[in-house]
């Protein structure tokens, strides 16, 4: 028998041996996966956005099946995902409360002052690092569009006033914009919530007035008349929605319109043109916030 034949037999024998060893190991060492995990994964939207608090849809599916995680943690899938997971887990389906992103700033190019002409990378994260960009308010929207860039659902675009616009019908409350904003201006709220403090400024009253026409100046009028629903934190009004009755808040006394309704009867243009007609607030669809 030639050397070639010996080599062929040897390699063939080794191949058969290792194949058999792997087959035995697969039988003996296989970890059985709960078949419900695959079904739960199919019930998720597959966005892998992390809005549920897990690394991705597969991690969330495993948590639901193996750890008893709540079935209503997926804002992207909404009620359909809840219903699907409920059937798989044999539990009652809860009702999903739809949330959307809201921008807590109304500091448009016309209403917020500029401290300098900024030239450089437009990214909000970069501007925030480089002396805070050109905007005088260190708390307001920089208008660089980082939030738009990270939105995988087309729910955000930059408006002509320099603030991002949120399209409620496309927003899935995945939270990507919340994480991307270096000034924490985005918040997730129930879609039917309409009353907000549209500002994040903690500047003292004098400074706040100097840098923005729509900043919260910390006067405290809203807090004193809120029946305990609004507190002042470092010159900023903060709402406790569990206690809030918006109809008792004297929003007409807020000279800067920093607090009020998402869809007010009178447009913010009234600040610069008192005779302006009715409309929504600038910056979102058609709703935004203030600074």
Backbone bond lengths (Angstrom), bond angles and torsions (degrees), N, CA, C in turn:
res aa  C-N    CA-C-N  psi(-1)  N-CA   C-N-CA  omega(-1)  CA-C   N-CA-C  phi
1 X - - - 1.475 - - 1.532 109.14 -
2 X 1.292 115.26 135.44 1.457 119.55 -174.88 1.521 111.07 -76.86
3 X 1.341 113.97 165.11 1.472 119.61 177.86 1.517 110.92 -62.53
4 X 1.335 115.78 -33.24 1.465 119.20 179.95 1.523 110.84 -64.34
5 X 1.345 115.35 -41.97 1.460 119.36 -179.11 1.528 110.40 -65.51
6 X 1.369 115.34 -42.06 1.467 118.34 176.85 1.544 111.30 -58.81
7 X 1.307 115.09 -44.40 1.473 119.48 179.98 1.526 110.95 -61.60
8 X 1.330 115.86 -42.66 1.458 120.77 -179.10 1.519 111.23 -63.68
9 X 1.328 115.63 -44.47 1.465 119.17 179.67 1.534 111.37 -65.94
10 X 1.345 114.33 -40.62 1.464 118.23 -179.74 1.529 111.56 -62.27
11 X 1.342 115.59 -49.38 1.464 119.86 -179.47 1.522 111.63 -64.74
12 X 1.331 115.45 -38.20 1.465 118.61 178.22 1.515 111.25 -65.23
13 X 1.367 115.69 -43.14 1.453 119.43 178.30 1.516 112.33 -61.83
14 X 1.335 115.77 -42.79 1.461 119.13 178.47 1.533 111.22 -63.35
15 X 1.343 115.28 -39.53 1.463 119.11 178.75 1.520 111.89 -61.29
16 X 1.331 115.60 -45.51 1.470 120.34 178.95 1.525 110.52 -63.39
17 X 1.349 116.16 -41.72 1.471 120.00 -179.26 1.527 111.80 -61.74
18 X 1.342 115.24 -49.53 1.464 118.21 -177.37 1.538 111.88 -68.92
19 X 1.329 117.02 -33.73 1.460 120.18 176.42 1.528 110.50 -63.30
20 X 1.313 115.15 -42.27 1.464 119.22 178.52 1.525 110.69 -65.89
21 X 1.345 115.95 -40.30 1.470 119.68 178.92 1.527 111.34 -62.71
22 X 1.333 116.02 -42.39 1.462 119.76 178.85 1.529 111.30 -65.37
23 X 1.340 116.20 -39.17 1.463 119.65 179.27 1.527 110.95 -63.71
24 X 1.321 116.26 -41.70 1.466 120.32 178.64 1.527 110.80 -66.23
25 X 1.346 115.68 -42.89 1.462 119.77 179.38 1.525 111.07 -62.54
26 X 1.338 115.88 -39.09 1.462 119.68 178.70 1.522 111.01 -61.87
27 X 1.305 116.62 -39.19 1.461 120.69 179.41 1.526 111.89 -69.88
28 X 1.328 115.27 -43.08 1.460 119.97 -173.81 1.535 113.20 -80.50
29 X 1.328 116.54 -35.01 1.466 120.35 -171.65 1.521 113.98 -104.67
30 X 1.321 117.05 -0.67 1.471 119.78 -177.06 1.529 110.71 -61.94
31 X 1.326 114.83 133.36 1.465 121.33 174.52 1.523 108.21 -94.77
32 X 1.284 116.95 116.27 1.452 120.93 -177.66 1.533 110.18 -73.21
33 X 1.324 116.61 123.85 1.469 121.55 178.45 1.520 109.99 -92.32
34 X 1.292 114.92 136.67 1.456 119.85 177.55 1.526 108.41 -60.98
35 X 1.326 118.38 121.83 1.477 120.33 -177.64 1.522 113.33 -61.43
36 X 1.325 116.10 -18.21 1.462 118.40 179.90 1.530 111.83 -69.98
37 X 1.343 116.99 -20.41 1.464 119.47 179.81 1.531 110.17 -63.96
38 X 1.333 116.04 -44.29 1.459 119.82 177.95 1.517 111.83 -62.95
39 X 1.325 115.98 -40.00 1.466 120.05 178.96 1.524 110.66 -66.52
40 X 1.343 115.75 -40.28 1.461 119.84 178.96 1.523 110.98 -65.82
41 X 1.337 115.96 -38.41 1.463 119.77 177.62 1.521 110.83 -62.69
42 X 1.325 116.54 -39.89 1.471 120.38 178.22 1.526 111.73 -64.67
43 X 1.328 116.44 -25.89 1.469 119.92 -178.96 1.522 112.35 -79.17
44 X 1.338 116.52 -16.61 1.466 120.01 178.97 1.523 109.64 -85.35
45 X 1.330 117.95 161.69 1.467 120.07 -177.62 1.522 114.64 -76.45
46 X 1.340 117.25 -11.90 1.456 119.64 179.39 1.512 114.83 75.35
47 X 1.329 116.67 19.40 1.463 120.47 -177.76 1.530 112.31 -76.16
48 X 1.339 116.49 -26.46 1.477 121.21 -178.91 1.529 112.08 51.96
49 X 1.322 115.37 40.80 1.470 120.00 -176.49 1.527 112.48 -86.93
50 X 1.332 117.33 -19.06 1.451 120.55 -179.76 1.513 114.48 83.07
51 X 1.330 117.73 5.04 1.467 120.39 -177.98 1.528 112.21 -64.57
52 X 1.328 117.19 -22.78 1.465 121.11 179.57 1.525 111.93 -76.33
53 X 1.327 116.28 -11.63 1.458 120.40 -178.08 1.508 113.41 97.93
54 X 1.338 117.19 1.31 1.456 121.69 178.34 1.527 109.63 -112.84
55 X 1.333 116.31 168.52 1.463 120.87 -173.53 1.517 112.98 -64.77
56 X 1.297 117.83 -24.59 1.458 121.73 -179.57 1.515 109.52 -179.61
57 X 1.335 115.76 -175.68 1.464 120.05 -176.71 1.525 112.10 -64.36
58 X 1.343 117.54 -37.89 1.460 119.65 179.95 1.527 111.02 -66.10
59 X 1.330 116.27 -41.52 1.467 119.90 178.39 1.526 110.71 -63.50
60 X 1.333 115.99 -38.37 1.472 119.03 178.53 1.530 110.59 -67.92
61 X 1.338 116.75 -41.94 1.467 120.46 178.64 1.530 110.55 -59.87
62 X 1.328 116.51 -43.29 1.469 120.17 177.76 1.526 110.99 -63.35
63 X 1.319 116.76 -40.21 1.467 119.99 -179.59 1.525 111.33 -65.62
64 X 1.323 117.00 -38.39 1.463 120.85 178.87 1.530 110.21 -63.96
65 X 1.324 116.25 -46.30 1.470 120.97 -174.92 1.527 111.91 -76.75
66 X 1.330 116.88 -44.76 1.462 120.09 -171.37 1.527 113.82 -93.83
67 X 1.335 116.92 -26.84 1.468 119.94 -174.78 1.526 113.76 -115.81
68 X 1.321 116.23 -2.61 1.459 118.95 -179.88 1.513 113.82 71.41
69 X 1.344 117.23 29.78 1.465 120.34 178.36 1.526 110.39 -62.16
70 X 1.322 117.71 150.34 1.475 120.71 -179.94 1.521 111.26 -57.88
71 X 1.324 115.68 144.26 1.466 120.10 -177.84 1.527 112.29 -85.59
72 X 1.317 117.38 -0.73 1.467 120.40 -176.72 1.529 112.69 -110.28
73 X 1.337 116.41 27.76 1.464 119.92 -176.24 1.525 113.49 -89.73
74 X 1.317 118.10 -5.43 1.464 121.09 -176.02 1.526 110.70 -99.93
75 X 1.334 118.54 100.30 1.457 120.26 -179.99 1.520 113.25 -71.26
76 X 1.324 117.17 -25.59 1.460 120.00 -178.87 1.526 110.68 -71.63
77 X 1.331 116.36 -45.71 1.462 120.19 -179.69 1.506 113.52 -73.28
78 X 1.337 116.44 -28.55 1.455 120.96 176.75 1.517 113.47 61.95
79 X 1.333 115.38 -142.52 1.461 121.62 -174.38 1.522 112.24 -65.48
80 X 1.338 117.89 -33.75 1.468 120.18 -179.75 1.526 111.14 -62.77
81 X 1.329 116.45 -42.56 1.466 119.85 178.62 1.525 110.68 -67.29
82 X 1.320 116.87 -41.17 1.465 120.15 177.98 1.523 110.45 -59.37
83 X 1.324 116.84 -46.53 1.468 120.50 -179.04 1.528 111.02 -63.15
84 X 1.331 116.60 -41.55 1.468 120.40 179.75 1.517 112.02 -64.73
85 X 1.326 117.01 -45.76 1.461 120.39 179.62 1.526 111.40 -67.05
86 X 1.317 116.74 -34.75 1.467 120.19 178.57 1.529 110.95 -63.04
87 X 1.337 116.42 -41.73 1.465 119.72 178.47 1.527 111.01 -64.60
88 X 1.309 116.42 -41.68 1.476 120.55 -178.36 1.523 111.43 -66.70
89 X 1.333 116.26 -41.70 1.461 120.79 -176.18 1.525 113.07 -88.41
90 X 1.315 116.67 -8.24 1.461 119.63 178.72 1.514 113.53 69.68
91 X 1.324 116.07 36.33 1.461 120.84 179.01 1.522 108.94 -122.03
92 X 1.322 115.54 169.35 1.453 120.06 178.66 1.525 110.24 -75.70
93 X 1.312 115.84 138.57 1.458 121.06 178.15 1.523 110.14 -77.79
94 X 1.317 115.91 131.56 1.458 120.79 174.88 1.525 109.11 -87.07
95 X 1.310 115.99 168.28 1.460 120.40 178.40 1.519 109.66 -94.00
96 X 1.318 115.88 126.21 1.460 120.38 -179.45 1.522 109.99 -78.59
97 X 1.322 116.03 131.30 1.461 121.45 173.27 1.518 106.96 -97.67
98 X 1.310 115.88 113.15 1.459 119.67 -174.98 1.519 111.02 -70.37
99 X 1.326 115.32 132.04 1.457 121.81 178.05 1.533 109.46 -114.69
100 X 1.301 115.20 154.22 1.463 121.76 175.67 1.520 108.95 -139.25
101 X 1.316 115.64 162.32 1.463 120.60 178.57 1.522 110.34 -80.79
102 X 1.329 115.71 139.49 1.467 121.47 176.46 1.524 108.64 -126.66
103 X 1.317 115.33 136.45 1.462 121.02 179.25 1.515 109.80 -92.67
104 X 1.322 116.33 122.27 1.457 121.17 -178.25 1.530 111.48 -93.74
105 X 1.319 115.25 54.38 1.466 120.51 177.05 1.517 109.21 -158.16
106 X 1.320 115.52 134.19 1.462 121.17 174.34 1.526 111.40 -119.16
107 X 1.305 115.27 18.62 1.459 119.74 -176.25 1.514 112.27 -77.55
108 X 1.313 117.03 74.16 1.459 121.75 179.17 1.528 110.54 -68.06
109 X 1.316 115.43 173.52 1.459 120.35 178.09 1.518 111.65 -61.07
110 X 1.339 116.96 -28.55 1.468 120.75 -178.54 1.522 112.70 -83.64
111 X 1.333 117.26 -23.13 1.465 120.63 -173.21 1.522 114.25 -106.37
112 X 1.323 117.33 -19.10 1.466 121.11 -179.35 1.526 110.32 -109.38
113 X 1.323 116.23 139.59 1.459 121.42 -177.81 1.538 111.57 -77.80
114 X 1.322 114.38 154.63 1.457 121.60 173.50 1.531 108.48 -107.28
115 X 1.312 116.42 134.71 1.465 119.67 178.72 1.520 111.56 -90.80
116 X 1.347 115.78 -19.57 1.460 120.44 -178.90 1.519 109.00 -165.48
117 X 1.308 115.61 163.23 1.464 120.34 174.47 1.529 107.49 -86.86
118 X 1.314 115.94 112.72 1.467 120.36 -176.65 1.523 110.51 -89.99
119 X 1.325 116.56 129.37 1.454 123.07 172.66 1.521 108.06 -128.62
120 X 1.301 115.37 123.84 1.457 119.86 -178.13 1.511 109.71 158.75
121 X 1.333 118.09 -167.35 1.468 121.46 178.06 1.524 110.46 -55.33
122 X 1.323 116.96 135.08 1.462 120.48 -175.76 1.518 113.48 -83.15
123 X 1.314 118.49 -10.91 1.463 121.15 -179.76 1.523 111.11 -53.60
124 X 1.312 115.77 134.17 1.469 120.61 178.81 1.526 111.14 -59.75
125 X 1.323 116.07 -40.34 1.463 120.03 -179.00 1.521 110.86 -62.07
126 X 1.330 116.53 -40.08 1.467 120.44 179.53 1.522 110.12 -70.53
127 X 1.340 116.68 -45.07 1.461 120.14 179.31 1.523 111.48 -58.53
128 X 1.325 115.42 -40.28 1.457 119.70 -178.29 1.524 111.18 -64.26
129 X 1.323 116.07 -31.16 1.459 120.42 178.77 1.527 111.90 -79.67
130 X 1.343 115.69 -33.66 1.464 120.46 -177.20 1.527 109.21 -92.37
131 X 1.307 116.96 79.35 1.461 123.81 176.27 1.524 113.37 58.23
132 X 1.326 117.04 21.13 1.459 119.47 177.03 1.504 114.85 75.12
133 X 1.328 118.66 19.00 1.455 121.17 179.42 1.514 111.85 70.48
134 X 1.317 116.26 -158.07 1.456 120.09 -176.71 1.507 114.79 -92.82
135 X 1.311 117.59 -8.84 1.463 121.45 -176.02 1.526 110.79 -77.63
136 X 1.323 115.59 135.35 1.464 119.45 -178.06 1.521 111.93 -70.44
137 X 1.320 117.02 -33.82 1.468 120.50 178.87 1.521 109.41 -78.09
138 X 1.301 117.02 120.76 1.464 121.26 -178.37 1.517 112.81 -79.56
139 X 1.331 117.08 -0.92 1.460 121.89 -178.30 1.533 112.41 -109.52
140 X 1.335 117.12 -15.25 1.459 121.02 -170.10 1.517 115.47 -86.73
141 X 1.330 115.34 171.68 1.460 122.90 -179.08 1.525 110.15 -65.57
142 X 1.322 115.47 132.26 1.455 121.91 -178.40 1.530 112.78 -88.92
143 X 1.324 116.59 -13.17 1.456 120.44 174.88 1.512 115.87 72.44
144 X 1.326 118.00 18.71 1.462 120.71 -178.50 1.517 114.60 -82.25
145 X 1.320 117.31 -15.12 1.455 120.89 175.91 1.512 116.41 80.58
146 X 1.330 118.71 21.63 1.468 119.80 175.65 1.531 111.04 -59.54
147 X 1.319 115.78 -35.95 1.464 120.87 179.77 1.523 111.13 -64.86
148 X 1.331 116.29 -38.97 1.465 121.04 178.63 1.519 110.33 -65.45
149 X 1.317 116.40 -41.09 1.465 121.69 -176.53 1.525 112.63 -64.40
150 X 1.333 117.38 -32.72 1.470 119.48 -175.73 1.519 113.00 -92.21
151 X 1.329 117.71 -7.24 1.473 119.95 -178.60 1.522 109.54 -78.66
152 X 1.313 116.60 116.46 1.468 122.04 -178.10 1.517 112.75 -87.39
153 X 1.322 117.29 1.67 1.452 120.03 -174.30 1.529 112.82 -116.84
154 X 1.318 117.24 6.51 1.458 120.58 178.67 1.506 113.81 66.42
155 X 1.335 116.51 25.65 1.461 120.64 -175.06 1.518 113.25 -90.57
156 X 1.318 117.58 -0.24 1.464 121.56 -178.16 1.521 110.72 -133.69
157 X 1.317 115.28 142.89 1.458 121.16 169.19 1.520 108.29 -151.51
158 X 1.321 116.42 157.05 1.453 120.25 178.94 1.517 109.92 -79.29
159 X 1.335 115.62 130.40 1.445 120.77 179.26 1.516 112.08 -85.64
160 X 1.307 117.16 168.44 1.472 120.64 -178.76 1.518 113.46 -67.37
161 X 1.341 116.96 -16.39 1.465 120.21 -179.70 1.522 112.83 -89.74
162 X 1.340 116.08 3.63 1.457 119.89 177.83 1.506 115.22 91.05
163 X 1.332 117.24 3.61 1.462 121.18 178.13 1.528 109.77 -114.03
164 X 1.326 117.53 150.36 1.463 119.84 178.40 1.527 111.80 -70.78
165 X 1.326 114.95 144.33 1.460 122.92 177.97 1.523 108.57 -104.15
166 X 1.326 117.16 131.01 1.465 122.37 178.10 1.526 109.13 -103.57
167 X 1.317 115.98 125.62 1.459 121.19 175.85 1.529 108.31 -94.79
168 X 1.310 115.88 106.44 1.460 121.00 -173.57 1.523 112.69 -58.46
169 X 1.330 117.20 -36.44 1.461 119.34 -175.82 1.527 112.56 -70.75
170 X 1.333 117.11 -18.26 1.465 120.80 179.93 1.527 113.04 -104.02
171 X 1.313 117.12 -18.50 1.467 120.92 -177.10 1.512 110.93 -69.37
172 X 1.322 116.43 131.40 1.465 122.23 179.59 1.526 112.68 -108.60
173 X 1.330 117.06 3.06 1.465 121.76 -178.27 1.518 111.67 58.94
174 X 1.333 116.06 37.04 1.469 119.24 179.65 1.528 111.36 -70.77
175 X 1.334 116.92 -21.61 1.456 120.50 176.22 1.514 114.63 88.01
176 X 1.340 118.53 4.02 1.464 120.21 -179.12 1.524 111.32 -62.58
177 X 1.321 116.77 -39.59 1.469 120.12 179.90 1.526 111.23 -67.65
178 X 1.325 115.92 -34.75 1.465 120.72 178.23 1.527 110.17 -60.17
179 X 1.331 115.80 -43.86 1.463 120.93 -179.15 1.526 111.79 -72.77
180 X 1.327 116.76 -31.83 1.465 120.24 -174.05 1.518 112.77 -78.08
181 X 1.320 118.57 -27.26 1.460 120.85 -175.28 1.518 110.70 -74.61
182 X 1.332 118.31 117.26 1.472 119.86 -177.45 1.528 112.95 -70.86
183 X 1.331 117.33 -11.23 1.458 120.12 -179.35 1.523 113.01 -112.16
184 X 1.323 115.71 13.02 1.480 121.58 174.18 1.525 112.09 54.19
185 X 1.316 116.76 44.72 1.461 120.54 -177.09 1.521 113.69 -90.68
186 X 1.322 117.17 -14.43 1.463 119.67 178.94 1.523 110.37 -96.18
187 X 1.316 115.21 139.28 1.460 122.57 175.14 1.525 108.45 -134.73
188 X 1.328 116.32 150.95 1.456 121.35 176.51 1.528 108.96 -98.64
189 X 1.321 116.01 126.53 1.462 121.52 -177.39 1.521 110.15 -134.95
190 X 1.346 117.07 154.89 1.470 119.50 172.22 1.531 109.59 -55.43
191 X 1.315 116.36 141.55 1.456 119.74 -172.82 1.529 112.39 -64.07
192 X 1.325 116.96 -23.18 1.463 118.83 -179.51 1.534 112.55 -89.95
193 X 1.315 117.80 1.24 1.467 120.16 177.27 1.531 108.44 -79.91
194 X 1.318 115.66 128.12 1.467 119.75 -171.83 1.525 113.43 -122.25
195 X 1.315 119.05 -7.04 1.465 121.23 -171.84 1.524 110.15 -111.79
196 X 1.327 116.71 125.02 1.461 120.45 -174.62 1.529 111.63 -145.55
197 X 1.335 113.80 161.59 1.469 121.24 162.23 1.520 104.51 -97.28
198 X 1.307 116.42 108.94 1.456 121.22 -173.96 1.521 111.39 -86.89
199 X 1.301 116.83 56.22 1.462 120.63 -177.38 1.517 109.37 -163.50
200 X 1.321 115.70 149.34 1.458 121.57 176.98 1.529 111.50 -124.64
201 X 1.316 116.76 10.78 1.463 120.45 -174.03 1.523 112.34 -73.59
202 X 1.327 114.85 134.02 1.460 121.75 173.30 1.529 110.89 -111.87
203 X 1.328 116.61 18.72 1.455 120.15 176.72 1.522 110.76 -68.70
204 X 1.325 115.85 157.11 1.466 118.45 174.88 1.526 108.54 -68.22
205 X 1.341 118.36 159.61 1.473 121.63 -174.66 1.521 114.16 -51.75
206 X 1.320 117.10 -43.62 1.464 120.06 -177.74 1.529 110.71 -63.16
207 X 1.312 116.31 -47.97 1.453 120.97 -179.30 1.532 110.67 -64.47
208 X 1.331 117.16 -42.85 1.463 121.15 -179.01 1.523 110.98 -58.89
209 X 1.327 116.86 -43.84 1.463 120.83 179.34 1.521 111.77 -64.98
210 X 1.328 116.21 -35.55 1.463 120.59 -177.27 1.528 112.71 -67.89
211 X 1.314 116.13 -35.62 1.464 118.92 -171.45 1.524 114.52 -97.54
212 X 1.338 118.37 -16.89 1.467 119.32 -176.90 1.519 111.13 -155.48
213 X 1.329 116.51 135.50 1.466 121.35 -179.75 1.522 112.68 -76.03
214 X 1.339 117.73 -16.55 1.465 120.33 -175.95 1.530 112.14 -119.42
215 X 1.317 117.01 25.52 1.465 121.00 -179.54 1.522 111.08 -82.10
216 X 1.317 115.63 151.48 1.459 120.63 169.83 1.527 106.85 -73.97
217 X 1.323 115.80 122.66 1.467 120.04 -176.47 1.523 112.72 -96.85
218 X 1.320 117.10 4.87 1.462 120.30 176.19 1.508 114.42 70.16
219 X 1.340 118.17 26.97 1.463 120.28 -178.06 1.527 112.12 -68.08
220 X 1.338 116.93 -28.46 1.456 121.23 176.36 1.511 115.64 83.94
221 X 1.325 118.75 3.80 1.461 120.51 -179.85 1.520 111.05 -60.81
222 X 1.321 117.17 -43.11 1.467 120.39 -179.55 1.526 110.83 -64.33
223 X 1.319 116.73 -40.12 1.469 120.69 -178.16 1.526 111.30 -66.38
224 X 1.319 116.55 -41.19 1.469 120.01 -177.70 1.517 112.34 -67.24
225 X 1.310 117.14 -20.48 1.467 120.73 -178.22 1.523 112.96 -112.99
226 X 1.328 116.60 18.82 1.470 119.90 -173.01 1.517 114.09 -100.38
227 X 1.330 117.55 0.31 1.472 121.84 -177.39 1.537 110.68 58.03
228 X 1.323 115.44 38.33 1.454 120.94 175.25 1.514 115.43 86.56
229 X 1.344 118.23 3.20 1.461 120.84 -177.19 1.521 113.01 -84.96
230 X 1.333 117.23 -18.62 1.461 120.88 -178.59 1.523 108.99 -124.25
231 X 1.302 115.93 132.95 1.463 120.97 176.98 1.527 108.57 -123.44
232 X 1.314 115.71 154.38 1.459 120.76 178.89 1.531 108.77 -97.69
233 X 1.319 116.34 121.89 1.466 122.58 -179.27 1.526 108.27 -122.87
234 X 1.318 116.76 106.81 1.467 121.30 -179.36 1.522 111.45 51.48
235 X 1.322 115.11 52.20 1.469 123.24 176.20 1.527 114.12 70.24
236 X 1.324 117.67 14.79 1.458 120.96 178.50 1.526 110.28 -123.73
237 X 1.332 116.46 132.67 1.460 121.30 176.81 1.525 109.65 -74.39
238 X 1.335 116.53 128.96 1.464 122.42 -179.11 1.526 108.53 -123.33
239 X 1.327 116.51 128.97 1.466 122.05 -174.10 1.523 111.39 -95.24
240 X 1.329 115.80 134.20 1.464 122.75 168.59 1.530 105.89 -101.00
241 X 1.330 116.33 101.74 1.464 120.21 -172.67 1.528 112.86 -67.78
242 X 1.304 117.72 -20.88 1.460 120.21 177.93 1.522 111.46 -67.06
243 X 1.325 116.65 -23.42 1.466 121.44 -178.30 1.524 112.68 -108.19
244 X 1.304 118.36 -7.88 1.461 121.68 -167.41 1.522 114.38 -75.13
245 X 1.316 114.26 129.23 1.468 122.39 163.87 1.528 104.97 -119.13
246 X 1.339 117.43 98.48 1.468 119.42 -172.75 1.518 114.20 -61.70
247 X 1.315 116.17 -20.99 1.465 119.09 -175.29 1.525 112.95 -75.22
248 X 1.337 117.52 -12.08 1.463 118.95 177.76 1.526 111.53 -94.62
249 X 1.324 116.85 -6.36 1.465 120.60 -178.72 1.534 109.10 -82.29
250 X 1.318 118.29 123.79 1.475 121.07 -179.93 1.530 111.76 -78.79
251 X 1.331 116.52 71.30 1.468 119.90 -174.79 1.523 111.69 -64.85
252 X 1.331 116.58 -21.40 1.463 118.64 179.06 1.526 111.91 -67.39
253 X 1.352 116.30 -17.46 1.462 120.05 179.14 1.528 112.57 -87.73
254 X 1.324 116.35 -7.42 1.467 119.48 177.49 1.522 107.77 -80.41
255 X 1.313 115.81 106.32 1.468 120.78 -173.45 1.523 113.12 -67.27
256 X 1.317 117.08 -23.33 1.466 119.80 -178.33 1.529 112.49 -100.85
257 X 1.315 117.83 -1.81 1.467 122.14 -179.01 1.527 111.46 59.92
258 X 1.317 116.84 31.95 1.461 120.27 -179.56 1.519 111.84 -73.73
259 X 1.328 117.34 -23.52 1.454 121.65 178.80 1.521 108.62 -119.48
260 X 1.313 115.73 141.16 1.456 118.21 179.28 1.507 112.34 160.83
261 X 1.332 113.74 -158.68 1.456 121.26 -174.32 1.523 111.23 -89.85
262 X 1.310 115.02 148.43 1.455 121.19 178.84 1.522 111.41 -64.24
263 X 1.317 115.63 -38.95 1.459 120.84 178.45 1.525 108.47 -117.68
264 X 1.335 116.83 76.66 1.469 120.35 -177.42 1.517 111.36 -71.49
265 X 1.336 115.16 163.38 1.461 119.94 179.83 1.520 111.21 -73.44
266 X 1.317 115.35 -29.06 1.451 119.08 -178.41 1.518 110.08 -117.35
267 X 1.311 116.21 133.98 1.459 121.51 -176.60 1.517 111.48 -69.14
268 X 1.327 114.50 155.23 1.466 119.28 176.42 1.517 112.48 -62.10
269 X 1.346 116.34 -16.18 1.459 119.28 178.90 1.520 110.62 -60.26
270 X 1.334 116.04 -18.35 1.461 119.97 178.46 1.519 111.95 -61.97
271 X 1.334 116.29 -22.24 1.466 119.11 179.42 1.527 111.66 -65.92
272 X 1.329 115.31 -33.48 1.460 119.27 -178.98 1.515 112.64 -109.74
273 X 1.349 116.91 -17.38 1.468 121.61 177.87 1.519 107.79 -140.24
274 X 1.328 118.91 90.58 1.463 122.68 -174.18 1.512 114.55 -55.01
275 X 1.301 118.85 -23.29 1.448 120.26 -177.06 1.516 112.68 -90.79
276 X 1.317 117.32 6.14 1.467 120.93 -177.22 1.507 110.86 -62.43
277 X 1.350 115.57 152.67 1.457 120.44 -177.45 1.500 111.77 -82.47
278 X 1.349 114.54 -175.20 1.461 120.83 -177.26 1.509 110.71 -73.84
279 X 1.345 114.97 157.33 1.466 119.47 178.44 1.497 110.60 173.84
280 X 1.327 116.17 -179.08 1.454 120.99 -179.51 1.503 110.34 -91.04
281 X 1.300 115.77 171.28 1.456 121.43 178.03 1.516 109.38 -73.12
282 X 1.321 115.49 152.58 1.459 119.23 -177.44 1.506 111.94 -74.27
283 X 1.330 117.72 147.97 1.442 122.17 165.90 1.485 117.59 107.20
284 X 1.347 120.92 -19.02 1.437 120.48 175.68 1.519 108.61 -132.10
285 X 1.264 119.29 -164.97 1.450 123.25 -168.52 1.492 113.99 -100.88
286 X 1.186 121.08 81.10 1.453 127.62 -17.81 1.504 107.57 -92.72
287 X 1.317 116.43 72.76 1.447 119.86 -171.59 1.505 112.04 -142.79
288 X 1.300 117.00 141.77 1.451 121.10 179.19 1.507 110.13 -149.98
289 X 1.324 116.29 -156.57 1.432 122.43 179.37 1.490 113.72 -133.25
290 X 1.351 118.40 -170.34 1.444 122.33 -171.96 1.489 114.81 -127.79
291 X 1.262 115.42 151.03 1.449 120.39 168.67 1.518 107.50 -152.58
